[in-house]
């Protein structure tokens, strides 16, 4: 009976990589580049729009900025860019994690594998960050697009203030 004398923690990398591993590696690297480009594009446009708002804010005496200060047009135009960034970041995360799961010994050393794990966590945080931007633009775009429920009231036929109040309550009843 021959006993394996190699230490348990020996790390062996396939050398050279088979073609399918090379292809998967190239795919997640390309997805990483696309995610980075989408992030840069979104952030550059966002900074440009925030600079416009900040210039107006400083001239009017306000010194604080919130996402609500962006114009409705800005939210409308930034939303597709944020969605694109989120989609590309999600693709990158899935491909990188899938590569790690499928080829756990594809890297040269345990240190390289640890670096890869950190990149997976970074990709996951990027997806969350992009998702928050998507949520922000959807929220503010929705707020700007809501109409005033009082506009639909027929004030002339409401008569007394009691009837007007009842009509207001019906508007805000939300389906109850």
N, CA, C and O atoms as a DFTB+ gen file, in Angstrom:
704 C
 N C O
     1  1       0.840      -1.162       0.000
     2  2       0.000       0.000       0.000
     3  2       0.891       1.233       0.000
     4  3       1.759       1.399       0.857
     5  1       0.653       2.088      -0.980
     6  2       1.460       3.298      -1.119
     7  2       0.739       4.463      -0.456
     8  3      -0.436       4.717      -0.725
     9  1       1.441       5.153       0.394
    10  2       0.831       6.265       1.121
    11  2       1.228       7.580       0.457
    12  3       2.373       7.738       0.032
    13  1       0.293       8.524       0.365
    14  2       0.565       9.832      -0.213
    15  2       1.325      10.660       0.815
    16  3       0.812      10.937       1.899
    17  1       2.545      11.053       0.473
    18  2       3.399      11.775       1.420
    19  2       3.288      13.290       1.284
    20  3       3.930      14.025       2.034
    21  1       2.483      13.765       0.336
    22  2       2.342      15.218       0.178
    23  2       1.592      15.794       1.369
    24  3       0.688      15.152       1.905
    25  1       1.964      17.016       1.791
    26  2       1.216      17.656       2.880
    27  2      -0.230      17.897       2.451
    28  3      -0.525      18.056       1.267
    29  1      -1.105      17.920       3.418
    30  2      -2.529      18.091       3.149
    31  2      -2.813      19.438       2.495
    32  3      -3.716      19.528       1.663
    33  1      -2.074      20.483       2.842
    34  2      -2.334      21.827       2.339
    35  2      -1.630      22.135       1.022
    36  3      -1.536      23.299       0.634
    37  1      -1.140      21.123       0.337
    38  2      -0.461      21.357      -0.936
    39  2      -1.457      21.949      -1.924
    40  3      -2.597      21.499      -2.042
    41  1      -0.996      22.955      -2.618
    42  2      -1.852      23.658      -3.563
    43  2      -1.343      23.357      -4.961
    44  3      -0.202      23.691      -5.278
    45  1      -2.141      22.747      -5.792
    46  2      -1.716      22.430      -7.157
    47  2      -2.631      23.127      -8.151
    48  3      -3.853      22.991      -8.111
    49  1      -2.002      23.871      -9.035
    50  2      -2.738      24.591     -10.066
    51  2      -2.588      23.847     -11.385
    52  3      -1.497      23.376     -11.707
    53  1      -3.678      23.732     -12.159
    54  2      -3.530      23.116     -13.475
    55  2      -2.647      23.995     -14.357
    56  3      -2.916      25.183     -14.538
    57  1      -1.608      23.404     -14.893
    58  2      -0.688      24.189     -15.702
    59  2      -0.374      23.430     -16.973
    60  3       0.157      22.324     -16.866
    61  1      -0.642      23.903     -18.110
    62  2      -1.402      25.113     -18.415
    63  2      -2.900      24.881     -18.237
    64  3      -3.374      23.747     -18.168
    65  1      -3.616      25.978     -18.166
    66  2      -5.060      25.876     -18.013
    67  2      -5.679      25.257     -19.261
    68  3      -5.227      25.519     -20.376
    69  1      -6.712      24.436     -19.076
    70  2      -7.457      23.935     -20.239
    71  2      -8.220      25.084     -20.924
    72  3      -8.484      26.109     -20.296
    73  1      -8.565      24.918     -22.185
    74  2      -9.229      26.002     -22.928
    75  2     -10.516      26.520     -22.271
    76  3     -10.786      27.720     -22.310
    77  1     -11.314      25.626     -21.667
    78  2     -12.571      26.101     -21.064
    79  2     -12.303      27.011     -19.867
    80  3     -13.071      27.943     -19.625
    81  1     -11.242      26.763     -19.123
    82  2     -10.906      27.639     -17.993
    83  2     -10.418      28.986     -18.520
    84  3     -10.764      30.033     -17.973
    85  1      -9.628      28.957     -19.567
    86  2      -9.135      30.202     -20.165
    87  2     -10.311      31.053     -20.650
    88  3     -10.324      32.270     -20.466
    89  1     -11.287      30.408     -21.265
    90  2     -12.458      31.122     -21.773
    91  2     -13.274      31.731     -20.627
    92  3     -13.685      32.888     -20.711
    93  1     -13.509      30.972     -19.572
    94  2     -14.253      31.503     -18.424
    95  2     -13.501      32.657     -17.762
    96  3     -14.106      33.648     -17.353
    97  1     -12.202      32.524     -17.661
    98  2     -11.365      33.592     -17.099
    99  2     -11.496      34.863     -17.940
   100  3     -11.699      35.954     -17.409
   101  1     -11.378      34.702     -19.261
   102  2     -11.501      35.855     -20.165
   103  2     -12.883      36.489     -20.067
   104  3     -13.009      37.711     -20.146
   105  1     -13.917      35.675     -19.898
   106  2     -15.283      36.199     -19.788
   107  2     -15.458      37.060     -18.547
   108  3     -16.026      38.149     -18.631
   109  1     -14.978      36.590     -17.387
   110  2     -15.194      37.411     -16.194
   111  2     -14.293      38.631     -16.185
   112  3     -14.648      39.652     -15.596
   113  1     -13.132      38.548     -16.827
   114  2     -12.277      39.731     -16.952
   115  2     -12.933      40.780     -17.859
   116  3     -12.881      41.976     -17.572
   117  1     -13.546      40.323     -18.948
   118  2     -14.255      41.246     -19.851
   119  2     -15.447      41.871     -19.135
   120  3     -15.714      43.063     -19.292
   121  1     -16.164      41.068     -18.349
   122  2     -17.298      41.600     -17.587
   123  2     -16.827      42.618     -16.558
   124  3     -17.522      43.599     -16.295
   125  1     -15.659      42.397     -15.978
   126  2     -15.075      43.351     -15.032
   127  2     -14.800      44.682     -15.728
   128  3     -15.097      45.744     -15.181
   129  1     -14.238      44.626     -16.922
   130  2     -13.964      45.850     -17.688
   131  2     -15.246      46.587     -18.042
   132  3     -15.314      47.810     -17.920
   133  1     -16.259      45.855     -18.477
   134  2     -17.535      46.482     -18.838
   135  2     -18.205      47.114     -17.619
   136  3     -18.774      48.202     -17.713
   137  1     -18.137      46.441     -16.490
   138  2     -18.706      46.972     -15.250
   139  2     -17.994      48.259     -14.847
   140  3     -18.632      49.240     -14.464
   141  1     -16.675      48.244     -14.939
   142  2     -15.897      49.442     -14.601
   143  2     -16.211      50.614     -15.522
   144  3     -16.310      51.756     -15.076
   145  1     -16.366      50.323     -16.805
   146  2     -16.696      51.383     -17.770
   147  2     -18.087      51.957     -17.499
   148  3     -18.283      53.171     -17.571
   149  1     -19.047      51.091     -17.189
   150  2     -20.406      51.560     -16.888
   151  2     -20.410      52.394     -15.608
   152  3     -21.099      53.411     -15.527
   153  1     -19.648      51.965     -14.619
   154  2     -19.545      52.717     -13.365
   155  2     -18.938      54.097     -13.610
   156  3     -19.446      55.102     -13.113
   157  1     -17.861      54.138     -14.369
   158  2     -17.200      55.417     -14.660
   159  2     -18.128      56.359     -15.416
   160  3     -18.199      57.551     -15.119
   161  1     -18.832      55.810     -16.390
   162  2     -19.755      56.618     -17.184
   163  2     -20.853      57.203     -16.303
   164  3     -21.151      58.395     -16.378
   165  1     -21.453      56.352     -15.465
   166  2     -22.508      56.825     -14.571
   167  2     -21.971      57.879     -13.609
   168  3     -22.580      58.937     -13.453
   169  1     -20.846      57.606     -12.967
   170  2     -20.304      58.531     -11.961
   171  2     -19.899      59.872     -12.574
   172  3     -20.101      60.923     -11.967
   173  1     -19.328      59.830     -13.781
   174  2     -18.935      61.068     -14.459
   175  2     -20.170      61.932     -14.740
   176  3     -20.164      63.134     -14.473
   177  1     -21.227      61.314     -15.280
   178  2     -22.456      62.060     -15.581
   179  2     -23.117      62.558     -14.303
   180  3     -23.626      63.679     -14.263
   181  1     -23.114      61.745     -13.272
   182  2     -23.711      62.143     -11.990
   183  2     -22.968      63.339     -11.409
   184  3     -23.592      64.294     -10.945
   185  1     -21.626      63.290     -11.433
   186  2     -20.834      64.422     -10.911
   187  2     -21.115      65.697     -11.700
   188  3     -21.206      66.783     -11.128
   189  1     -21.252      65.556     -13.023
   190  2     -21.533      66.735     -13.850
   191  2     -22.866      67.356     -13.456
   192  3     -22.969      68.575     -13.317
   193  1     -23.874      66.530     -13.279
   194  2     -25.203      67.036     -12.915
   195  2     -25.218      67.595     -11.491
   196  3     -25.882      68.598     -11.227
   197  1     -24.497      66.958     -10.583
   198  2     -24.424      67.474      -9.215
   199  2     -23.701      68.812      -9.179
   200  3     -24.061      69.691      -8.396
   201  1     -22.675      68.975     -10.031
   202  2     -21.944      70.245     -10.081
   203  2     -22.868      71.377     -10.522
   204  3     -22.787      72.489     -10.001
   205  1     -23.746      71.088     -11.484
   206  2     -24.718      72.099     -11.921
   207  2     -25.637      72.496     -10.775
   208  3     -25.895      73.678     -10.549
   209  1     -26.124      71.496     -10.057
   210  2     -27.030      71.757      -8.935
   211  2     -26.306      72.511      -7.836
   212  3     -26.855      73.451      -7.260
   213  1     -25.066      72.106      -7.537
   214  2     -24.305      72.767      -6.483
   215  2     -24.001      74.217      -6.829
   216  3     -24.016      75.077      -5.948
   217  1     -23.725      74.503      -8.098
   218  2     -23.472      75.880      -8.509
   219  2     -24.714      76.730      -8.250
   220  3     -24.608      77.863      -7.779
   221  1     -25.889      76.185      -8.556
   222  2     -27.132      76.911      -8.291
   223  2     -27.380      77.043      -6.786
   224  3     -27.855      78.076      -6.313
   225  1     -27.056      75.992      -6.049
   226  2     -27.283      76.019      -4.604
   227  2     -26.418      77.076      -3.933
   228  3     -26.889      77.796      -3.053
   229  1     -25.164      77.175      -4.337
   230  2     -24.279      78.157      -3.708
   231  2     -24.709      79.579      -4.047
   232  3     -24.595      80.475      -3.212
   233  1     -25.203      79.794      -5.267
   234  2     -25.638      81.133      -5.613
   235  2     -26.922      81.513      -4.884
   236  3     -27.189      82.697      -4.676
   237  1     -27.718      80.516      -4.495
   238  2     -28.957      80.817      -3.784
   239  2     -28.775      80.797      -2.272
   240  3     -29.727      81.042      -1.530
   241  1     -27.569      80.509      -1.812
   242  2     -27.302      80.552      -0.378
   243  2     -27.411      79.219       0.327
   244  3     -27.030      79.113       1.493
   245  1     -27.928      78.180      -0.356
   246  2     -27.984      76.853       0.268
   247  2     -26.616      76.207       0.163
   248  3     -25.921      76.360      -0.841
   249  1     -26.238      75.492       1.193
   250  2     -24.925      74.868       1.163
   251  2     -24.998      73.357       1.352
   252  3     -23.969      72.711       1.551
   253  1     -26.170      72.800       1.295
   254  2     -26.301      71.353       1.438
   255  2     -26.855      70.776       0.153
   256  3     -27.595      71.441      -0.571
   257  1     -26.497      69.550      -0.124
   258  2     -26.953      68.867      -1.326
   259  2     -27.619      67.560      -0.932
   260  3     -27.108      66.828      -0.085
   261  1     -28.743      67.270      -1.537
   262  2     -29.390      65.969      -1.388
   263  2     -29.760      65.488      -2.787
   264  3     -29.831      66.294      -3.715
   265  1     -29.997      64.185      -2.955
   266  2     -30.399      63.700      -4.283
   267  2     -31.683      64.362      -4.789
   268  3     -31.915      64.437      -5.995
   269  1     -32.503      64.835      -3.869
   270  2     -33.739      65.509      -4.259
   271  2     -33.439      66.786      -5.037
   272  3     -34.280      67.260      -5.801
   273  1     -32.231      67.351      -4.845
   274  2     -31.874      68.570      -5.549
   275  2     -31.634      68.349      -7.034
   276  3     -31.679      69.302      -7.812
   277  1     -31.380      67.111      -7.442
   278  2     -31.237      66.842      -8.869
   279  2     -32.577      67.110      -9.555
   280  3     -33.641      66.903      -8.973
   281  1     -32.504      67.562     -10.773
   282  2     -33.734      67.844     -11.504
   283  2     -34.424      66.539     -11.889
   284  3     -33.776      65.494     -11.957
   285  1     -35.726      66.589     -12.142
   286  2     -36.415      65.379     -12.610
   287  2     -35.777      64.809     -13.885
   288  3     -35.709      63.594     -14.070
   289  1     -35.316      65.707     -14.753
   290  2     -34.664      65.258     -15.985
   291  2     -33.382      64.488     -15.666
   292  3     -33.059      63.501     -16.327
   293  1     -32.655      64.952     -14.644
   294  2     -31.425      64.261     -14.252
   295  2     -31.728      62.855     -13.766
   296  3     -31.058      61.902     -14.163
   297  1     -32.727      62.721     -12.914
   298  2     -33.098      61.390     -12.438
   299  2     -33.555      60.513     -13.597
   300  3     -33.225      59.329     -13.652
   301  1     -34.305      61.088     -14.511
   302  2     -34.816      60.345     -15.658
   303  2     -33.667      59.855     -16.539
   304  3     -33.695      58.723     -17.022
   305  1     -32.653      60.706     -16.751
   306  2     -31.539      60.341     -17.622
   307  2     -30.492      59.487     -16.909
   308  3     -29.798      58.706     -17.559
   309  1     -30.363      59.617     -15.596
   310  2     -29.387      58.817     -14.857
   311  2     -29.898      57.403     -14.562
   312  3     -29.098      56.485     -14.380
   313  1     -31.208      57.223     -14.514
   314  2     -31.759      55.908     -14.195
   315  2     -31.290      54.810     -15.155
   316  3     -30.822      53.774     -14.681
   317  1     -31.389      54.981     -16.483
   318  2     -30.919      53.909     -17.373
   319  2     -29.416      53.642     -17.232
   320  3     -28.968      52.505     -17.379
   321  1     -28.649      54.684     -16.951
   322  2     -27.213      54.496     -16.763
   323  2     -26.943      53.680     -15.500
   324  3     -26.061      52.822     -15.485
   325  1     -27.705      53.951     -14.448
   326  2     -27.548      53.201     -13.196
   327  2     -27.985      51.749     -13.382
   328  3     -27.350      50.838     -12.850
   329  1     -29.058      51.530     -14.127
   330  2     -29.526      50.166     -14.392
   331  2     -28.469      49.398     -15.202
   332  3     -28.189      48.234     -14.918
   333  1     -27.897      50.049     -16.191
   334  2     -26.852      49.426     -17.002
   335  2     -25.654      49.052     -16.127
   336  3     -25.110      47.955     -16.251
   337  1     -25.248      49.964     -15.246
   338  2     -24.134      49.703     -14.339
   339  2     -24.451      48.512     -13.433
   340  3     -23.614      47.630     -13.237
   341  1     -25.668      48.496     -12.885
   342  2     -26.059      47.400     -11.994
   343  2     -26.046      46.065     -12.736
   344  3     -25.537      45.072     -12.217
   345  1     -26.602      46.037     -13.948
   346  2     -26.642      44.798     -14.726
   347  2     -25.237      44.282     -15.033
   348  3     -24.966      43.087     -14.912
   349  1     -24.354      45.183     -15.425
   350  2     -22.985      44.774     -15.755
   351  2     -22.218      44.353     -14.502
   352  3     -21.415      43.421     -14.546
   353  1     -22.462      45.033     -13.400
   354  2     -21.815      44.640     -12.144
   355  2     -22.316      43.270     -11.692
   356  3     -21.538      42.451     -11.203
   357  1     -23.609      43.027     -11.856
   358  2     -24.183      41.727     -11.488
   359  2     -23.596      40.616     -12.348
   360  3     -23.268      39.544     -11.839
   361  1     -23.462      40.863     -13.633
   362  2     -22.868      39.878     -14.537
   363  2     -21.440      39.568     -14.122
   364  3     -21.034      38.407     -14.073
   365  1     -20.679      40.621     -13.822
   366  2     -19.293      40.421     -13.389
   367  2     -19.241      39.586     -12.113
   368  3     -18.448      38.650     -12.014
   369  1     -20.076      39.921     -11.144
   370  2     -20.078      39.186      -9.875
   371  2     -20.411      37.711     -10.096
   372  3     -19.740      36.831      -9.556
   373  1     -21.430      37.449     -10.878
   374  2     -21.861      36.069     -11.119
   375  2     -20.760      35.276     -11.836
   376  3     -20.479      34.134     -11.474
   377  1     -20.142      35.884     -12.850
   378  2     -19.104      35.172     -13.599
   379  2     -17.871      34.910     -12.732
   380  3     -17.296      33.822     -12.764
   381  1     -17.476      35.915     -11.963
   382  2     -16.288      35.748     -11.113
   383  2     -16.543      34.704     -10.031
   384  3     -15.689      33.857      -9.773
   385  1     -17.707      34.760      -9.401
   386  2     -18.039      33.787      -8.358
   387  2     -18.181      32.392      -8.954
   388  3     -17.742      31.411      -8.354
   389  1     -18.788      32.301     -10.123
   390  2     -18.928      31.015     -10.795
   391  2     -17.578      30.410     -11.148
   392  3     -17.380      29.202     -11.021
   393  1     -16.654      31.248     -11.590
   394  2     -15.308      30.761     -11.888
   395  2     -14.656      30.216     -10.627
   396  3     -14.032      29.155     -10.647
   397  1     -14.804      30.947      -9.540
   398  2     -14.216      30.520      -8.268
   399  2     -14.823      29.194      -7.800
   400  3     -14.107      28.305      -7.339
   401  1     -16.127      29.072      -7.921
   402  2     -16.797      27.849      -7.476
   403  2     -16.423      26.640      -8.344
   404  3     -16.223      25.536      -7.837
   405  1     -16.332      26.870      -9.654
   406  2     -16.064      25.767     -10.568
   407  2     -14.591      25.367     -10.602
   408  3     -14.266      24.197     -10.803
   409  1     -13.717      26.323     -10.410
   410  2     -12.272      26.061     -10.542
   411  2     -11.557      26.553      -9.282
   412  3     -10.827      27.544      -9.314
   413  1     -11.773      25.864      -8.204
   414  2     -11.256      26.319      -6.914
   415  2      -9.731      26.303      -6.836
   416  3      -9.155      26.951      -5.962
   417  1      -9.076      25.581      -7.726
   418  2      -7.606      25.528      -7.683
   419  2      -6.980      26.146      -8.933
   420  3      -5.896      25.737      -9.350
   421  1      -7.642      27.105      -9.518
   422  2      -7.137      27.691     -10.756
   423  2      -6.036      28.722     -10.523
   424  3      -5.345      29.100     -11.469
   425  1      -5.863      29.176      -9.315
   426  2      -4.864      30.213      -9.053
   427  2      -3.563      29.619      -8.552
   428  3      -3.529      28.487      -8.069
   429  1      -2.503      30.383      -8.671
   430  2      -1.159      29.897      -8.385
   431  2      -0.943      29.508      -6.928
   432  3      -0.242      28.542      -6.625
   433  1      -1.556      30.274      -6.034
   434  2      -1.295      30.040      -4.612
   435  2      -2.543      30.362      -3.802
   436  3      -3.482      30.974      -4.311
   437  1      -2.547      29.949      -2.545
   438  2      -3.673      30.322      -1.685
   439  2      -3.817      31.841      -1.537
   440  3      -4.929      32.346      -1.385
   441  1      -2.700      32.565      -1.580
   442  2      -2.771      34.032      -1.505
   443  2      -3.522      34.604      -2.705
   444  3      -4.344      35.509      -2.563
   445  1      -3.230      34.065      -3.887
   446  2      -3.935      34.524      -5.089
   447  2      -5.422      34.200      -4.999
   448  3      -6.261      34.993      -5.426
   449  1      -5.743      33.048      -4.448
   450  2      -7.154      32.677      -4.263
   451  2      -7.824      33.634      -3.281
   452  3      -8.976      34.022      -3.478
   453  1      -7.112      34.013      -2.234
   454  2      -7.646      34.966      -1.259
   455  2      -7.899      36.326      -1.912
   456  3      -8.904      36.977      -1.630
   457  1      -6.990      36.747      -2.778
   458  2      -7.193      38.007      -3.517
   459  2      -8.450      37.906      -4.384
   460  3      -9.228      38.854      -4.491
   461  1      -8.624      36.748      -4.992
   462  2      -9.799      36.524      -5.834
   463  2     -11.080      36.591      -4.990
   464  3     -12.083      37.152      -5.431
   465  1     -11.047      36.028      -3.795
   466  2     -12.203      36.090      -2.881
   467  2     -12.528      37.544      -2.535
   468  3     -13.698      37.925      -2.479
   469  1     -11.499      38.347      -2.304
   470  2     -11.713      39.765      -1.999
   471  2     -12.335      40.483      -3.189
   472  3     -13.192      41.350      -3.019
   473  1     -11.906      40.124      -4.384
   474  2     -12.492      40.720      -5.589
   475  2     -13.964      40.331      -5.733
   476  3     -14.777      41.131      -6.197
   477  1     -14.304      39.108      -5.338
   478  2     -15.705      38.680      -5.371
   479  2     -16.531      39.531      -4.415
   480  3     -17.625      39.973      -4.766
   481  1     -16.016      39.762      -3.210
   482  2     -16.728      40.593      -2.237
   483  2     -16.840      42.032      -2.728
   484  3     -17.868      42.679      -2.532
   485  1     -15.793      42.527      -3.359
   486  2     -15.826      43.880      -3.922
   487  2     -16.880      43.985      -5.021
   488  3     -17.601      44.979      -5.106
   489  1     -16.964      42.959      -5.856
   490  2     -17.974      42.937      -6.922
   491  2     -19.379      42.914      -6.325
   492  3     -20.289      43.554      -6.851
   493  1     -19.554      42.183      -5.236
   494  2     -20.859      42.129      -4.568
   495  2     -21.233      43.505      -4.013
   496  3     -22.384      43.929      -4.122
   497  1     -20.261      44.200      -3.418
   498  2     -20.528      45.558      -2.907
   499  2     -20.857      46.520      -4.037
   500  3     -21.685      47.416      -3.875
   501  1     -20.211      46.334      -5.181
   502  2     -20.494      47.184      -6.344
   503  2     -21.924      46.982      -6.813
   504  3     -22.601      47.948      -7.167
   505  1     -22.389      45.749      -6.821
   506  2     -23.785      45.466      -7.210
   507  2     -24.738      46.174      -6.245
   508  3     -25.719      46.781      -6.675
   509  1     -24.454      46.099      -4.954
   510  2     -25.310      46.762      -3.965
   511  2     -25.299      48.270      -4.156
   512  3     -26.346      48.914      -4.092
   513  1     -24.121      48.836      -4.391
   514  2     -24.001      50.281      -4.591
   515  2     -24.790      50.730      -5.819
   516  3     -25.519      51.721      -5.770
   517  1     -24.639      49.999      -6.913
   518  2     -25.379      50.340      -8.132
   519  2     -26.877      50.177      -7.907
   520  3     -27.671      50.980      -8.397
   521  1     -27.263      49.149      -7.172
   522  2     -28.678      48.939      -6.865
   523  2     -29.261      50.086      -6.057
   524  3     -30.409      50.477      -6.269
   525  1     -28.479      50.626      -5.135
   526  2     -28.947      51.771      -4.347
   527  2     -29.153      52.991      -5.233
   528  3     -30.091      53.761      -5.024
   529  1     -28.292      53.168      -6.211
   530  2     -28.446      54.299      -7.138
   531  2     -29.696      54.113      -7.999
   532  3     -30.423      55.071      -8.262
   533  1     -29.938      52.895      -8.429
   534  2     -31.155      52.611      -9.209
   535  2     -32.377      52.925      -8.358
   536  3     -33.302      53.597      -8.815
   537  1     -32.378      52.440      -7.125
   538  2     -33.507      52.694      -6.220
   539  2     -33.707      54.187      -5.989
   540  3     -34.837      54.673      -5.974
   541  1     -32.607      54.908      -5.811
   542  2     -32.693      56.354      -5.586
   543  2     -33.351      57.060      -6.768
   544  3     -34.251      57.880      -6.587
   545  1     -32.900      56.739      -7.974
   546  2     -33.462      57.414      -9.160
   547  2     -34.914      57.006      -9.393
   548  3     -35.727      57.829      -9.814
   549  1     -35.245      55.749      -9.125
   550  2     -36.649      55.335      -9.260
   551  2     -37.520      56.050      -8.238
   552  3     -38.633      56.472      -8.552
   553  1     -37.016      56.187      -7.018
   554  2     -37.771      56.866      -5.967
   555  2     -38.033      58.320      -6.341
   556  3     -39.180      58.768      -6.352
   557  1     -36.969      59.054      -6.647
   558  2     -37.144      60.479      -6.925
   559  2     -37.867      60.718      -8.244
   560  3     -38.623      61.681      -8.374
   561  1     -37.641      59.856      -9.208
   562  2     -38.378      59.996     -10.461
   563  2     -39.866      59.779     -10.193
   564  3     -40.705      60.492     -10.744
   565  1     -40.193      58.810      -9.359
   566  2     -41.587      58.557      -8.991
   567  2     -42.195      59.716      -8.229
   568  3     -43.355      60.066      -8.445
   569  1     -41.412      60.318      -7.333
   570  2     -41.922      61.457      -6.569
   571  2     -42.222      62.637      -7.475
   572  3     -43.231      63.323      -7.310
   573  1     -41.332      62.867      -8.435
   574  2     -41.536      63.994      -9.332
   575  2     -42.699      63.761     -10.280
   576  3     -43.342      64.713     -10.721
   577  1     -42.975      62.502     -10.597
   578  2     -44.016      62.206     -11.580
   579  2     -45.399      62.079     -10.965
   580  3     -46.392      62.056     -11.693
   581  1     -45.491      61.998      -9.637
   582  2     -46.811      61.900      -9.010
   583  2     -47.568      63.199      -9.208
   584  3     -47.010      64.291      -9.098
   585  1     -48.818      63.060      -9.494
   586  2     -49.634      64.261      -9.626
   587  2     -50.264      64.574      -8.272
   588  3     -50.347      63.716      -7.393
   589  1     -50.690      65.781      -8.133
   590  2     -51.332      66.214      -6.903
   591  2     -52.753      65.661      -6.879
   592  3     -53.532      65.948      -7.787
   593  1     -53.112      64.870      -5.857
   594  2     -54.456      64.280      -5.838
   595  2     -55.557      65.331      -5.746
   596  3     -56.694      65.069      -6.141
   597  1     -55.237      66.514      -5.232
   598  2     -56.253      67.569      -5.133
   599  2     -56.624      68.144      -6.489
   600  3     -57.679      68.763      -6.627
   601  1     -55.766      67.948      -7.508
   602  2     -56.067      68.460      -8.837
   603  2     -57.309      67.792      -9.428
   604  3     -58.011      68.402     -10.235
   605  1     -57.586      66.559      -9.038
   606  2     -58.715      65.840      -9.623
   607  2     -60.043      66.160      -8.931
   608  3     -61.096      65.704      -9.375
   609  1     -59.999      66.935      -7.857
   610  2     -61.239      67.256      -7.151
   611  2     -62.034      68.317      -7.901
   612  3     -61.468      69.237      -8.492
   613  1     -63.317      68.176      -7.867
   614  2     -64.193      69.176      -8.454
   615  2     -64.641      70.094      -7.310
   616  3     -65.635      69.827      -6.635
   617  1     -63.895      71.166      -7.110
   618  2     -64.134      72.038      -5.955
   619  2     -65.470      72.773      -6.057
   620  3     -66.079      73.090      -5.035
   621  1     -65.929      73.045      -7.272
   622  2     -67.184      73.777      -7.428
   623  2     -68.375      72.948      -6.945
   624  3     -69.299      73.482      -6.332
   625  1     -68.348      71.654      -7.222
   626  2     -69.469      70.822      -6.826
   627  2     -69.319      70.283      -5.402
   628  3     -70.236      69.647      -4.881
   629  1     -68.180      70.533      -4.776
   630  2     -67.963      70.004      -3.435
   631  2     -68.870      70.676      -2.420
   632  3     -69.254      70.063      -1.424
   633  1     -69.212      71.926      -2.664
   634  2     -70.136      72.618      -1.761
   635  2     -69.473      72.975      -0.453
   636  3     -68.507      73.738      -0.423
   637  1     -69.986      72.429       0.621
   638  2     -69.477      72.810       1.949
   639  2     -68.098      72.224       2.187
   640  3     -67.660      71.318       1.478
   641  1     -67.428      72.747       3.184
   642  2     -66.096      72.260       3.525
   643  2     -66.155      70.815       4.034
   644  3     -65.179      70.078       3.890
   645  1     -67.304      70.390       4.637
   646  2     -67.414      69.001       5.080
   647  2     -67.377      68.061       3.879
   648  3     -66.723      67.019       3.918
   649  1     -68.082      68.434       2.812
   650  2     -68.054      67.593       1.612
   651  2     -66.655      67.564       0.998
   652  3     -66.197      66.518       0.539
   653  1     -65.988      68.698       0.990
   654  2     -64.633      68.766       0.442
   655  2     -63.692      67.874       1.251
   656  3     -62.846      67.178       0.689
   657  1     -63.847      67.902       2.570
   658  2     -63.005      67.046       3.415
   659  2     -63.279      65.578       3.153
   660  3     -62.352      64.769       3.113
   661  1     -64.566      65.223       2.973
   662  2     -64.896      63.827       2.668
   663  2     -64.262      63.412       1.346
   664  3     -63.759      62.298       1.205
   665  1     -64.296      64.327       0.382
   666  2     -63.710      64.023      -0.914
   667  2     -62.194      63.860      -0.788
   668  3     -61.614      62.985      -1.431
   669  1     -61.559      64.677       0.018
   670  2     -60.113      64.546       0.251
   671  2     -59.794      63.198       0.862
   672  3     -58.816      62.558       0.475
   673  1     -60.604      62.757       1.810
   674  2     -60.379      61.470       2.467
   675  2     -60.491      60.344       1.455
   676  3     -59.711      59.393       1.494
   677  1     -61.468      60.445       0.537
   678  2     -61.609      59.414      -0.482
   679  2     -60.367      59.351      -1.370
   680  3     -59.935      58.267      -1.761
   681  1     -59.796      60.506      -1.684
   682  2     -58.616      60.537      -2.538
   683  2     -57.461      59.819      -1.868
   684  3     -56.715      59.099      -2.531
   685  1     -57.301      60.001      -0.572
   686  2     -56.183      59.399       0.141
   687  2     -56.520      58.055       0.788
   688  3     -55.759      57.556       1.617
   689  1     -57.645      57.477       0.414
   690  2     -58.078      56.226       1.016
   691  2     -57.232      55.033       0.540
   692  3     -57.181      54.021       1.239
   693  1     -56.579      55.114      -0.602
   694  2     -55.698      54.069      -1.140
   695  2     -56.353      52.708      -1.190
   696  3     -55.766      51.710      -0.773
   697  1     -57.548      52.671      -1.693
   698  2     -58.202      51.401      -2.001
   699  2     -58.871      50.706      -0.843
   700  3     -59.216      49.531      -0.971
   701  1     -59.070      51.356       0.264
   702  2     -59.759      50.726       1.409
   703  2     -61.241      50.863       1.260
   704  3     -61.993      50.400       2.117
